[in-house]
């Protein structure tokens, strides 16, 4: 009698994941710049586990522009680093430290040293960012590295050997042109590690030198759970991107045209499977996109004439002009202080055609001989405070029913009365009562006496 066997299903611990199943379709659904016809797309690179199950996503972005950074030509990555501009001076007061984070330059403010009893802390220099007292930034001068702590995230920045350095004399300006007292100083520190305290995860970034140590490339990213991202380059462009985890492996290849004068991205593949295909016309504009599901999209270009004079509109100011910025609108005030008339021009902060909210004009009529005025622009409310010698008037405009309306006018308000404004509310105190004025979520005007 043959032995009886029962089939057992065993999950394959190691498998391949398809790239397009993880793509953020909002960023790659139309990977095209409609104005130039060039490819522009963002691809997820690594997710760093963070508290509450909300990962910190790192992405790379492709734009066919003549620009090189840590990912070579055309590609960019929000890689953080710290820079030092010595201003050709040996005095620390002249040195400017900056944090380059997500393509924004943030100035670091050096903190004065305090009385320290622990000698081991003497090499530590603290920095702050204006407006963000909770961010801790420390530079270890002896070991030449930085730590930056934001909430429960700690990032470490290190200097690369003999890369981005400057030579200076510590005794400047007493140094001569032939001085032998010069020293080499680091001027750039790259992100090396990123640790999340609550989850225990750590991400490490690794680099390599190219072009005789005159440039640097990001070569790999590894996580404490064993996951790893590896990048390969050819002719200063990313050609291979490999993502390795304990359960899956992905390898993507990027293919470019042979024209060295105008090299464009032609295809993204995974295991010889086409993820994206791009074709171009004679003007190097996209003529066809083939998506992962085989769908084909061909753009059509049209020349749109633009009248330059239509883009040069002006607002005439006859008297005293000033500008006040609200959350989604701008107010330009033309104030006739002698006759007591303030003309309010509402516009959009970014220009454009505008709407009834951002393309309107209202007038506030007050008494003659205005000493000064203040305008508070908040969400759907505009508060105009007109100040005289002995009192002040308060005019409140409310945006409702698709237009600005004069809602309330307080005259003979005491000079020492209080007008306090938040993001969505106004507190008025005439020394006898306290009122709360705001626009409700359903765009209704609310005026409540608190006491």
C-alpha positions in Angstrom: 0.0 0.0 0.0 1.4 3.3 -1.1 2.0 5.8 1.7 -0.5 8.6 2.1 0.8 12.2 1.8 -1.0 15.4 2.7 0.1 18.4 0.7 1.3 21.3 2.8 1.3 24.9 1.5 4.4 26.8 2.5 4.7 30.5 1.9 7.7 31.5 0.0 9.6 33.8 2.3 11.5 35.4 -0.6 9.5 36.9 -3.5 9.6 39.7 -6.0 7.3 42.8 -5.7 6.3 44.7 -8.7 7.4 48.3 -8.8 4.2 49.8 -10.1 2.1 48.2 -7.4 3.8 50.6 -4.9 3.8 53.8 -6.9 2.0 56.8 -5.7 -0.2 57.3 -8.8 -0.7 61.0 -7.9 2.9 61.6 -8.7 3.4 59.3 -11.7 0.0 59.2 -13.4 1.1 61.9 -15.7 4.9 62.0 -15.6 5.2 65.0 -17.8 5.9 68.7 -17.6 3.0 70.1 -19.7 4.9 73.3 -20.5 8.1 71.8 -21.8 7.0 68.3 -22.8 9.8 66.7 -20.6 9.6 63.7 -18.3 9.1 64.6 -14.6 8.3 61.9 -12.1 8.8 61.0 -8.5 9.6 57.4 -7.3 9.5 56.1 -3.8 12.9 55.1 -2.5 12.6 54.0 1.1 10.0 54.3 3.9 11.4 54.9 7.4 9.0 53.4 10.1 7.9 56.1 12.5 5.5 56.3 15.4 1.7 55.9 14.9 2.3 53.9 11.8 3.0 56.9 9.7 6.3 56.3 7.7 8.7 58.9 6.6 8.9 58.5 2.9 12.1 59.3 0.9 11.5 59.8 -2.8 13.7 60.5 -5.8 12.7 62.9 -8.5 13.6 63.0 -12.2 13.8 66.1 -14.3 15.7 66.3 -17.5 17.6 69.4 -16.5 21.4 70.1 -16.7 22.0 69.7 -13.1 24.2 67.3 -11.0 23.9 66.4 -7.4 24.3 63.3 -5.3 22.3 61.2 -7.7 24.0 62.4 -10.9 22.5 64.1 -13.9 18.7 64.7 -13.9 17.9 63.0 -10.6 17.5 64.7 -7.3 17.0 63.4 -3.7 16.1 65.4 -0.6 19.4 64.7 0.9 20.2 66.8 4.0 23.6 68.2 4.7 25.2 71.0 6.7 27.5 73.6 5.2 30.0 76.2 6.5 30.8 79.5 4.9 34.0 80.8 6.7 33.7 84.2 5.0 37.5 84.1 4.6 37.8 84.7 8.3 39.2 82.8 11.2 36.8 84.4 13.7 34.0 82.2 14.6 31.6 85.2 14.8 32.0 85.5 11.0 31.3 81.9 10.2 27.8 81.0 8.7 26.5 77.5 9.2 23.5 76.4 7.2 21.3 73.3 7.1 20.2 72.3 3.6 17.0 70.4 4.0 14.5 69.5 1.3 16.1 72.1 -1.0 15.7 74.9 1.6 18.6 76.7 3.3 18.1 77.2 7.0 20.6 79.4 8.9 21.9 77.8 12.2 22.5 80.3 15.0 25.5 79.6 17.3 24.7 79.5 21.0 27.1 81.1 23.5 29.0 78.6 25.7 27.8 78.3 29.3 29.9 77.5 32.4 30.6 73.8 32.1 32.0 71.6 34.8 32.3 68.5 32.7 35.4 68.7 30.5 34.1 66.1 28.1 31.4 68.6 27.0 33.9 71.4 26.2 34.2 70.3 22.5 30.4 70.4 22.0 29.0 73.5 20.3 25.2 74.1 20.4 23.2 75.7 17.6 19.5 76.7 17.3 17.1 77.6 14.5 15.1 80.8 15.0 11.5 79.9 15.8 12.2 76.3 16.6 13.5 76.0 20.2 12.7 72.3 20.4 15.2 71.4 17.7 18.5 70.4 19.3 21.7 70.8 17.1 25.1 70.0 18.4 28.5 70.0 16.7 31.3 67.9 18.1 34.4 69.9 17.1 36.8 67.2 18.2 35.3 64.3 16.3 34.0 66.6 13.5 30.3 65.4 13.3 26.9 66.9 13.9 23.7 65.6 15.6 20.3 67.1 15.0 17.3 66.0 17.0 13.7 66.7 15.9 11.1 65.2 18.2 12.2 61.6 18.5 14.4 61.6 15.3 18.1 62.0 15.7 20.2 62.6 12.5 24.0 62.4 12.3 26.0 64.3 9.8 29.6 63.5 9.0 32.4 65.0 6.9 33.9 63.0 4.0 37.7 62.6 3.9 39.2 65.6 2.1 36.0 66.4 0.4 34.5 70.0 0.4 37.3 71.4 2.6 39.0 74.7 2.9 42.5 75.7 4.0 42.7 78.6 6.4 45.2 80.0 8.9 43.8 80.0 12.5 45.9 83.1 13.3 44.3 85.2 10.6 44.7 88.1 9.9 48.3 87.8 11.3 49.1 85.2 8.6 51.3 86.0 5.7 50.9 84.6 2.2 53.7 82.1 2.9 52.5 81.1 6.3 53.0 77.4 7.3 50.4 77.6 10.0 47.4 76.7 7.7 44.9 74.0 8.6 42.3 72.1 6.6 38.7 72.5 7.7 35.6 70.7 6.6 32.9 72.8 5.0 30.2 70.2 4.4 28.8 67.4 6.5 26.5 64.8 4.8 23.6 62.9 6.4 25.0 59.6 7.6 22.4 58.1 10.0 18.8 58.7 10.9 17.4 57.1 14.0 13.8 56.9 15.2 13.8 56.6 19.0 10.2 55.2 19.4 10.6 52.4 16.9 14.3 51.7 17.3 14.9 51.8 13.5 18.0 53.4 12.1 18.8 54.3 8.5 22.4 54.6 7.2 23.5 56.5 4.1 26.7 55.6 2.2 28.5 57.6 -0.5 31.4 57.2 -2.9 33.8 59.6 -4.6 34.0 60.1 -8.3 35.9 62.4 -10.7 39.1 62.2 -8.8 37.4 62.9 -5.5 35.9 66.1 -6.7 32.3 64.9 -6.6 30.2 62.5 -4.5 27.4 60.0 -5.2 24.9 58.3 -3.0 25.6 54.6 -3.4 23.4 52.8 -0.9 20.9 53.1 2.0 20.6 50.4 4.6 18.1 50.0 7.4 18.6 48.3 10.8 16.0 45.7 9.8 18.2 44.4 7.0 16.6 46.2 4.1 18.9 47.9 1.7 18.8 50.2 -1.4 21.7 50.1 -3.8 22.3 52.6 -6.7 24.6 52.1 -9.7 25.7 54.8 -12.1 27.0 55.0 -15.7 28.1 58.2 -17.4 26.9 60.2 -14.4 23.3 58.8 -14.5 21.5 56.3 -12.4 21.2 53.0 -14.3 20.3 50.5 -11.7 18.2 50.8 -8.5 18.0 47.7 -6.3 15.7 47.3 -3.3 16.5 44.3 -1.0 14.4 43.3 2.0 14.2 40.1 4.0 11.0 39.1 2.1 11.4 40.7 -1.3 13.8 41.9 -4.0 13.4 44.5 -6.7 15.8 45.6 -9.4 15.0 48.5 -11.7 17.0 49.6 -14.7 16.9 53.0 -16.3 17.5 53.4 -20.0 18.5 56.6 -21.8 18.9 57.7 -25.4 22.3 57.4 -27.1 22.5 61.1 -28.0 25.1 62.4 -25.7 24.1 66.0 -26.5 20.5 65.5 -25.4 20.2 62.3 -23.4 16.6 61.6 -22.3 15.0 58.9 -20.2 13.5 56.3 -22.5 12.4 53.4 -20.3 12.2 52.1 -16.8 12.2 48.3 -16.5 12.0 45.7 -13.8 13.3 42.2 -14.6 13.0 43.0 -18.3 9.4 44.0 -17.8 8.6 47.5 -19.0 7.3 49.7 -16.3 7.4 52.9 -18.3 8.3 53.6 -22.0 8.8 57.2 -23.2 9.1 58.3 -26.9 10.0 61.8 -28.1 9.4 64.0 -31.2 12.0 65.9 -33.1 11.8 68.7 -30.6 12.7 66.4 -27.8 9.2 66.6 -26.4 7.3 63.6 -25.1 5.2 62.1 -27.9 4.1 58.8 -26.2 4.0 57.3 -22.8 3.4 53.6 -22.3 2.2 52.8 -18.7 2.7 49.7 -16.7 -0.7 48.3 -17.6 0.0 48.8 -21.3 -2.1 51.9 -21.7 -0.7 54.4 -24.2 -1.1 58.1 -23.9 0.0 60.6 -26.6 0.1 64.3 -25.7 -1.0 67.0 -28.1 0.8 70.4 -28.0 -0.7 73.7 -28.9 0.9 77.1 -29.1 -1.0 79.5 -26.9 -0.3 83.2 -27.6 0.3 85.3 -24.5 -0.4 89.0 -24.4 2.4 90.4 -22.1 0.5 93.6 -21.4 -2.4 91.6 -19.8 0.1 90.3 -17.3 1.2 93.8 -16.2 -1.8 95.0 -14.3 -1.4 97.8 -11.7 -3.4 99.1 -8.8 -3.3 102.9 -8.6 -2.4 104.3 -5.2 -3.3 108.0 -4.8 -2.5 108.5 -1.1 -0.8 106.3 1.6 -0.3 102.7 0.4 0.4 99.5 2.4 0.0 95.8 1.9 -1.4 93.2 4.4 -1.3 89.4 3.8 -4.1 87.1 4.9 -4.1 83.2 4.7 -5.4 83.1 1.1 -5.7 86.7 0.0 -3.8 90.0 0.0 -5.2 93.5 0.9 -3.7 96.6 -0.7 -4.8 99.7 1.3 -5.0 103.2 -0.3 -5.6 105.4 2.8 -6.6 109.1 2.6 -5.7 110.0 6.2 -6.9 113.6 5.9 -10.4 112.9 4.6 -10.8 109.6 6.5 -11.2 107.2 3.6 -9.5 103.8 3.2 -9.9 101.9 -0.1 -9.3 98.2 0.2 -8.2 96.2 -2.8 -8.5 92.4 -2.4 -6.1 90.3 -4.5 -4.7 86.8 -4.7 -1.3 86.2 -3.2 0.0 84.5 -6.3 -1.8 86.6 -8.9 -3.9 84.7 -11.4 -7.4 85.4 -12.6 -8.8 85.7 -9.1 -12.3 85.1 -7.6 -14.9 87.2 -5.8 -12.7 86.9 -2.7 -9.5 87.9 -4.4 -10.7 90.4 -6.9 -12.8 93.0 -5.1 -12.6 96.5 -3.8 -14.3 97.9 -0.7 -14.1 101.3 1.1 -14.1 102.1 4.8 -15.3 105.6 5.6 -14.0 107.0 8.9 -13.5 110.5 10.5 -11.1 113.1 9.2 -7.5 113.4 10.4 -6.6 109.7 10.9 -3.3 109.4 12.9 -2.6 105.8 11.8 -4.4 102.6 11.0 -3.8 98.8 11.3 -5.3 96.0 9.2 -5.7 92.4 10.4 -6.4 89.9 7.6 -7.5 86.5 8.9 -9.6 83.7 7.6 -12.8 85.2 6.0 -12.5 88.2 8.3 -10.8 91.6 7.8 -10.4 93.9 10.8 -9.6 97.6 10.1 -8.5 99.6 13.2 -8.5 103.4 12.6 -6.8 105.4 15.3 -7.4 109.1 16.1 -6.1 111.4 18.8 -8.6 110.4 21.5 -10.2 107.1 20.3 -10.3 104.6 17.5 -12.9 103.0 15.2 -13.0 99.3 14.3 -14.5 98.1 11.1 -15.0 94.4 10.5 -15.6 92.9 7.0 -16.8 89.4 6.5 -16.5 87.3 3.4 -19.9 85.5 3.0 -22.3 84.7 0.2 -19.4 85.0 -2.3 -18.6 88.6 -1.5 -17.0 90.9 1.2 -19.6 92.6 3.4 -19.3 95.3 6.0 -20.5 93.4 9.0 -19.8 95.6 12.1 -18.5 99.0 12.9 -17.4 100.0 16.4 -17.0 103.8 16.8 -15.5 105.7 19.7 -13.6 102.7 20.9 -11.3 103.7 23.7 -7.6 104.2 22.8 -6.5 101.7 25.5 -9.0 99.1 24.4 -7.6 95.8 23.3 -7.9 94.3 19.8 -6.3 90.8 19.8 -6.3 88.7 16.7 -5.7 84.9 16.2 -5.7 82.8 13.1 -9.5 82.5 13.0 -10.9 84.9 15.7 -10.8 88.4 17.1 -11.0 89.5 20.7 -12.3 93.0 21.4 -12.2 94.6 24.9 -13.5 98.2 25.5 -12.5 97.9 29.2 -16.1 97.1 30.0 -16.8 93.9 28.1 -14.9 91.2 26.2 -16.2 90.0 22.8 -15.2 87.1 20.6 -15.7 87.6 16.9 -15.1 84.9 14.3 -16.4 83.3 11.1 -17.8 79.9 11.8 -17.1 76.7 9.8 -20.4 77.3 7.8 -19.2 80.9 7.0 -21.6 82.5 9.4 -20.6 85.7 11.4 -20.4 85.1 15.1 -20.2 87.8 17.7 -20.3 86.6 21.4 -19.9 88.6 24.5 -17.7 86.6 26.9 -18.0 88.9 29.9 
